[in-house]
Amino acid sequence: MVTRDFSGEDVYKVLANVGGFQHVRTTGDHLILRWDPPESHENTDTRTVIVPAHDSISIGTLHDIADDAGAENFEAFCEWIDENR
């Protein structure tokens, strides 16, 4: 079974360093990231992901982050985070 126990820093670092997301700003304890699609991704919108800078992210919030990041498979998203953190 894939782990789902990630800190906000784990998720943030993988999205920023591997996923191509750019840090936009920090609001309180939330990190706001943006992904602008390359020209080869026609009909794809810019994605904005908000990651709470918490020691542990709840499973529901992790699902929301995966959805906002464009993940089609939640389990695969968790594996990707785990492999790249």
C-alpha positions as a printed Julia matrix, in Angstrom:
85×3 Matrix{Float64}:
  0.0    0.0     0.0
  1.22   3.46   -0.89
  1.85   5.92    1.92
 -0.41   8.93    2.18
  1.37  10.55    5.1
  3.03  13.64    3.66
  3.93  17.01    5.09
  3.11  20.17    3.22
  6.83  20.66    2.62
  7.08  17.19    0.99
  4.26  17.94   -1.43
  5.46  21.5    -2.12
  9.02  20.41   -2.93
  7.92  17.68   -5.34
  5.44  19.92   -7.15
  8.01  22.73   -7.43
 11.14  20.67   -8.19
  9.72  17.84  -10.31
  6.21  18.9   -11.32
  7.04  22.21  -12.95
  4.94  24.33  -10.58
  6.15  27.81   -9.67
  5.77  29.38   -6.23
  3.45  32.37   -6.56
  3.11  33.51   -2.95
  2.64  32.44    0.63
 -0.52  33.45    2.43
 -0.4   32.65    6.12
  0.66  29.02    6.29
 -0.48  28.19    2.75
  1.87  27.94   -0.21
  0.3   28.9    -3.55
  1.8   27.34   -6.66
  0.94  27.77  -10.35
  1.57  25.58  -13.38
  1.41  27.2   -16.8
  0.91  24.65  -19.59
  3.49  24.5   -22.38
  2.34  25.38  -25.88
  2.15  21.68  -26.75
 -0.73  21.27  -24.26
 -3.56  22.74  -26.26
 -6.84  23.33  -24.42
 -5.17  22.97  -21.01
 -5.74  25.68  -18.44
 -3.31  27.08  -15.91
 -3.45  25.13  -12.66
 -3.26  26.66   -9.2
 -2.53  24.48   -6.18
 -2.69  25.55   -2.55
 -0.55  23.47   -0.2
 -0.89  23.94    3.56
  2.53  24.14    5.23
  1.52  21.62    7.9
  3.44  18.72    9.41
  0.81  16.31    8.1
 -1.76  16.81    5.34
 -5.17  15.18    5.8
 -6.27  12.65    3.19
 -9.11  14.91    1.98
 -6.76  17.84    1.47
 -4.3   15.56   -0.31
 -7.12  14.48   -2.66
 -7.9   18.16   -3.35
 -4.23  18.91   -4.08
 -4.03  15.94   -6.46
 -7.2   17.09   -8.27
 -5.97  20.69   -8.51
 -2.59  19.5    -9.81
 -4.31  17.55  -12.59
 -3.64  14.03  -11.33
 -5.89  11.45  -12.95
 -5.08   8.72  -10.41
 -4.79   9.49   -6.71
 -2.74   6.39   -5.88
 -0.27   7.18   -8.68
 -0.03  10.77   -7.43
  0.84   9.54   -3.91
  3.44   7.14   -5.33
  4.97  10.0    -7.34
  5.17  12.25   -4.28
  6.67   9.41   -2.21
  9.29   8.54   -4.85
 10.41  12.13   -5.36
 10.4   13.6    -1.87
